[in-house]
Amino acid sequence: MGAGSVAAGVQAVRLRGLPPRAVFLGCLGAVGACAGLAYWTGGLPAALPFAGLGAALLGSLVLLDYRVGVWLLPFAVLLSPEFGAGVVRLRLEDILLPAVLVGWAVHAVGTRQGWTRSPINGVVLLLLLSGLVSTTLGVLRGTIPQPPLGFFFLFKRVQYLLLFFVALQAARERDEGRRLVAWVLAGFAATALVGLYQRVAFGPEFIVSGIRPGERATFAAVLLFLLSVCVGMAVTLKPWWQRGLLAGVGLVAAVPLLYTYSRGAYVGALAALAFVGFRRSRALLVALGLLVLFASAVLPQEVHERASTIAVVFGAPERTTQSWAARLGAWHMVAGQILSQPLVGYGMGALPLGWIDNELVKELYYGGLLGLVLYVLVLAGVWRMGRSVAQAAPETWMRAFGWGFLAGFVGAMVQSITATNLTAIRSAGIFWLTAGVVAGLYANSRPPVRPEAGA
């Protein structure tokens, strides 16, 4: 069956008055109920066929309307576990994203909608090409000890940027943009609640579903980003109930964030909240100042003790923490090696992420000056789109999401000084997915281009 026939079938389903959302919810509820009943009566083996049927229905619905898959992506990125062993691990978005791309292609053929442009499309392609060149050269030179790892890092970058582009396509229409923002916020709320539950249920050993032990910094990056977005939106929106809900999600996320004991996330959160305070709310600045002044009385003792070691880095370098000293030593080593391959670097995966723990230093080492410049240009383009949405979008909810994203951007970049949070699975995925939503809002906020007279 050709793409035109599939697209015609999609249109026929829509004309018969069967909205994909209603079909999606109905089928998913029916399959969930059947699987639950089967598990109750016959155990896990009896439930597996129903789970397979549910997966098949979901794939069909995504092909019917790719936006159904896009709505699920925030949950897939934030909460899905990893499967497999060793370097290569599969997650739900690894399976869902290809189905979304095929569904979008069918949608594009049926509606004759082209690929939505953004100011960074060309730079993104150059960044991916630069990564391919540096990684291939690294494999040929032998500077990448495990070539599959290098190409796996390159594949993950492609995947993150595909998340950006599919969200851009889905959010370019205003109603769909509003709906996608709602699903992103729902994913944030679910993640915050799971983190809080696991902290209460498991105490100091808590870890969010899907993240492997020892990756608290990744979970901290996720919580920092969603906290920043929610607070940025809460101080911008007008209805009290919207402000209250978003502030509530932010407070729920703050609890597990504190207990990740990630000092980089602590500093990033302070930077993000200070940014929101300076730009949107003086009351938030006052509250932040009081929190810092009375931290010993407000924060749990173990959290306060952990946070107090941050001051050592600035006030008494000779007594610096072991982790900070290790980072400084790694950056010094990397800086010396970069001089040998300054233009294109050593290739992606030349060193494990944990050896560098700095986004820009990592980019310089992997991709050289060329890769670093392109990476910074992509981030600068994302910031400009977010700023445009925050300042000039036609509706309040769009401006609120723009300010929330800018706050999350600030927090993420501050944390990236001591982490690779824009590369690590999950924290990078939700950042680029949210950036794609902002890019879609930017696209539908721009005035339409009018043809020139006589054209």
PyMOL commands that set and color helices and strands:
alter all, ss='L'
color gray80, all
select helices_A, chain A and resi 3-15+20-42+44-64+66-79+92-111+121-141+147-171+174-205+216-234+240-258+263-279+282-293+295-298+301-308+310-315+317-319+322-338+353-355+359-392+396-415+427-445
alter helices_A, ss='H'
color red, helices_A
select strands_A, chain A and resi 83-84+89-90
alter strands_A, ss='S'
color yellow, strands_A
deselect
rebuild
show_as cartoon
